[in-house]
Amino acid sequence: GKTNVVFYVDPDKIIDVKNLISTLEVEKVENDSFTITYIVNTKATLIPTFLIRKKIKKKAKKTATISYVLDNEKVLVQNWNLLDNSANVLILNDENQILYQSSGKINAEQIDKINKIIKKNS
């Protein structure tokens, strides 16, 4: 089965997970055994939704293997108890069980741990 790396991000906090995103996008090109899903918490920012949509459309053309979702109502903040106004990272196995979860800035040690979890479960 495929492992799914889910980013639930306030657009203003994307910088907190930029290093992880870069690492995974490079890895994704070489290894198709995991998926990446970006869920954008549009209510957590003052950036107009139409601008977010425009940026995602542009990025989606370059990265066809990555899924993008807009959360315009903070549904996942409420239903999954994720941190609002933050960058959340979840790793789910093929049965949608959470293998890893973090909120806030990601450091090099966490990136290493995330890579190991993906490799082990993919």
N, C-alpha and C positions, 0 to 999 in steps of 0.2 A: 504493500500500500504506500500511498504518498503522505509525507509529512507536509503540513501546511503552516507556514510562518505568517502570522496575522499581525499587521501593524494597525493599531487604532490610535490615530494621531490628530492632535490639534495642529493645524498648519503652522502656527507660530512656534511649535516645539519640535518640528521635524529635524532641526539641527541636533537635537539630543540623541537621535538614532542614525544620523547621516553616515557614520563610519560603518555601522552594521548593515545599512541598506547597500552601501557601495560594495562591501564584502560579499553579501548574498547575491547581488545582481551579477557580479563576476562569476561566482560559483554556479549560479543558475544556468549560465551559458554552457558550462562544462558538464553539469550534472542535472538531468531533468527528473530526478527522483523526488523532488519536493516542489511545492507551489508557494507562491507569495501572493498575499492579499493585502492591499492597502485599503483601510477604511478611514475616511477623512471625517473628523468631527467638525462639521461646518459651523455648528452653533458656538464653538469654542473660540471663534476668531471674529475680528471685525472685517477680515478680507471678504469682499462680496462673493457669494456662491458662484456667480457667473464667471468670475476670474479663476476660481478654483477649478471649475469645470473645463475652462479653456486650457489651463495648464495641464490638467490630467489627460485631456484629449491628445494634446501634443506629445506627452510622455508615453501614452498608451500606444501610439503609432510606432514608437521606437522599441517598446517592450511588450510585444503581443502575448507573451506567456505569463504576464502578471495581471491579476484582476484588481480593478479599482471600484470602490463603492463609496457613495456619499451618505453619511448619516446626518440628516438635516434636523433631527429631533432628539439627539443624544440618547437614542434607544439603547445603545450598548453600555453607556454610562449607567443607565437605570437597570437594565436587564442582566448585564454581566458583571456589575459592580466594578467597572473599570474607572481609573482615575480620570477625572475631567480636567481639561486644560493641561494635558500632559501627552507624553508619548508612551503608549502601552505596547508591549510585545508579548505575543502568545505563540507557543509552538504546540500544535495539535497533531495527534497521530491520526491514522486513517479511520479510527473510530471516534474522532473528535474529542478524545480525552486530552486534557491539558498536561503537557510534558514539562512546560516551562512558562513562567509568567513574570514580567517585570514592568515597572512603571518608572518614568523619569529617564535621566541621562544614562546611556549605556557606556560602560568602560571596556577596555581591551580584554580583561579577564572574562567578562560576560560574553563578549563576542566569541572568544575561544570556547567557552562552555556551550553556547548556542550551536556553533559549528559541530561540536562533538555530538550533541543530541541529534542534530539533523543527520549526520553521517550514520550514527548508530541505528536510527529508526527509518532510514530511507532505503 
